[in-house]
Amino acid sequence: MNIVKEKNITIKWDETDSTGRLSFPGLSQLLITTATEHAEELGFGYKTLKAGNLNWVLFRMNFEISEFPGWNEKIKVTTWPSGVKGLLGLREFMISNDKGENIVKVSSEWMIIDLKTRRPKRLNNFEEILKYQKSEKVTRKEPLLVNDKGKFNDIFEIKAMDSHLDLNGHVTAKRYFEWINDGIFEIHGKKDIEQIQVTFFHETYIHEKLTVQSDENGTTFRGMKENNTRPAFTAAVKFKNQVNL
């Protein structure tokens, strides 16, 4: 078993945006797919957990981005589990370009939930997860602060539909990343993201409505479910050459 997984990828047409570079949702999906494959290889992936009526859910991703690779560009995704912190399993990602330069660094946090109770399980009870760990961290910058106070303005509304769901019946992380991307574009256009932190709080199910909002500074985005005082997700973003507000 390899604690570190390396995967060579060529950026596909449908993973890019209107600039011809890898989109933010495309980037997130590459990472999630690679993590899913690696967990299966190490023996604590979907198939193993499903037998116990359990599943992994993504809680947080903290991105540091130097550049987004372009269409048809060759990249290498490197990932490894980096420890356990209470209910959270930690995983690191590094993306390098064909020159060997590290262009994306991501630290992530995941939970195992019981599919019946929807409650998280403590990871120190899972021997395989504790066995395969490499403690090295890749992100170096201070995490971005999420604005959870003040006025938020509506950007657009979504109704979760069948094509938004995964095999567990809730909206996929990829869709959340798409909605975050669209919210950022509506406020800022095509600015270059330097750092973004995305946190997931609540699952969204079919036909539920969600409103994507931005704070007045355009640095925190969130998805609010109807009749819910807490967001389904938040995203704090910093752009290249941004003057701190």
ChimeraX attribute file (.defattr): number of C-alpha atoms within 10 A of each C-alpha:
attribute: neighborCount
match mode: 1-to-1
recipient: residues
	/A:1	9
	/A:2	10
	/A:3	16
	/A:4	16
	/A:5	18
	/A:6	16
	/A:7	11
	/A:8	14
	/A:9	14
	/A:10	13
	/A:11	20
	/A:12	15
	/A:13	13
	/A:14	11
	/A:15	19
	/A:16	21
	/A:17	16
	/A:18	8
	/A:19	10
	/A:20	15
	/A:21	20
	/A:22	24
	/A:23	22
	/A:24	19
	/A:25	21
	/A:26	19
	/A:27	19
	/A:28	19
	/A:29	17
	/A:30	16
	/A:31	20
	/A:32	16
	/A:33	10
	/A:34	18
	/A:35	22
	/A:36	15
	/A:37	14
	/A:38	22
	/A:39	21
	/A:40	14
	/A:41	14
	/A:42	15
	/A:43	15
	/A:44	19
	/A:45	19
	/A:46	16
	/A:47	14
	/A:48	14
	/A:49	17
	/A:50	14
	/A:51	9
	/A:52	10
	/A:53	13
	/A:54	22
	/A:55	22
	/A:56	20
	/A:57	16
	/A:58	19
	/A:59	19
	/A:60	21
	/A:61	20
	/A:62	23
	/A:63	25
	/A:64	22
	/A:65	19
	/A:66	16
	/A:67	15
	/A:68	19
	/A:69	23
	/A:70	20
	/A:71	19
	/A:72	16
	/A:73	14
	/A:74	16
	/A:75	22
	/A:76	18
	/A:77	21
	/A:78	19
	/A:79	23
	/A:80	24
	/A:81	28
	/A:82	24
	/A:83	21
	/A:84	20
	/A:85	12
	/A:86	11
	/A:87	16
	/A:88	21
	/A:89	24
	/A:90	22
	/A:91	24
	/A:92	26
	/A:93	26
	/A:94	21
	/A:95	24
	/A:96	18
	/A:97	19
	/A:98	12
	/A:99	8
	/A:100	10
	/A:101	12
	/A:102	17
	/A:103	16
	/A:104	23
	/A:105	22
	/A:106	24
	/A:107	22
	/A:108	24
	/A:109	22
	/A:110	18
	/A:111	22
	/A:112	21
	/A:113	19
	/A:114	17
	/A:115	15
	/A:116	8
	/A:117	8
	/A:118	12
	/A:119	11
	/A:120	18
	/A:121	17
	/A:122	15
	/A:123	18
	/A:124	15
	/A:125	9
	/A:126	11
	/A:127	10
	/A:128	13
	/A:129	19
	/A:130	15
	/A:131	12
	/A:132	18
	/A:133	18
	/A:134	16
	/A:135	13
	/A:136	12
	/A:137	17
	/A:138	17
	/A:139	18
	/A:140	10
	/A:141	10
	/A:142	8
	/A:143	14
	/A:144	17
	/A:145	12
	/A:146	18
	/A:147	19
	/A:148	14
	/A:149	7
	/A:150	7
	/A:151	11
	/A:152	18
	/A:153	13
	/A:154	15
	/A:155	16
	/A:156	14
	/A:157	15
	/A:158	14
	/A:159	15
	/A:160	18
	/A:161	14
	/A:162	13
	/A:163	10
	/A:164	18
	/A:165	18
	/A:166	12
	/A:167	7
	/A:168	10
	/A:169	13
	/A:170	17
	/A:171	21
	/A:172	19
	/A:173	22
	/A:174	20
	/A:175	16
	/A:176	22
	/A:177	21
	/A:178	16
	/A:179	21
	/A:180	26
	/A:181	18
	/A:182	18
	/A:183	22
	/A:184	24
	/A:185	12
	/A:186	13
	/A:187	14
	/A:188	13
	/A:189	11
	/A:190	13
	/A:191	14
	/A:192	16
	/A:193	20
	/A:194	17
	/A:195	22
	/A:196	20
	/A:197	22
	/A:198	24
	/A:199	20
	/A:200	19
	/A:201	14
	/A:202	16
	/A:203	15
	/A:204	20
	/A:205	18
	/A:206	15
	/A:207	11
	/A:208	13
	/A:209	17
	/A:210	21
	/A:211	19
	/A:212	26
	/A:213	24
	/A:214	25
	/A:215	18
	/A:216	13
	/A:217	12
	/A:218	17
	/A:219	22
	/A:220	25
	/A:221	31
	/A:222	30
	/A:223	29
	/A:224	21
	/A:225	22
	/A:226	12
	/A:227	8
	/A:228	10
	/A:229	8
	/A:230	15
	/A:231	21
	/A:232	20
	/A:233	23
	/A:234	26
	/A:235	26
	/A:236	22
	/A:237	20
	/A:238	20
	/A:239	16
	/A:240	12
	/A:241	10
	/A:242	11
	/A:243	7
	/A:244	7
	/A:245	5
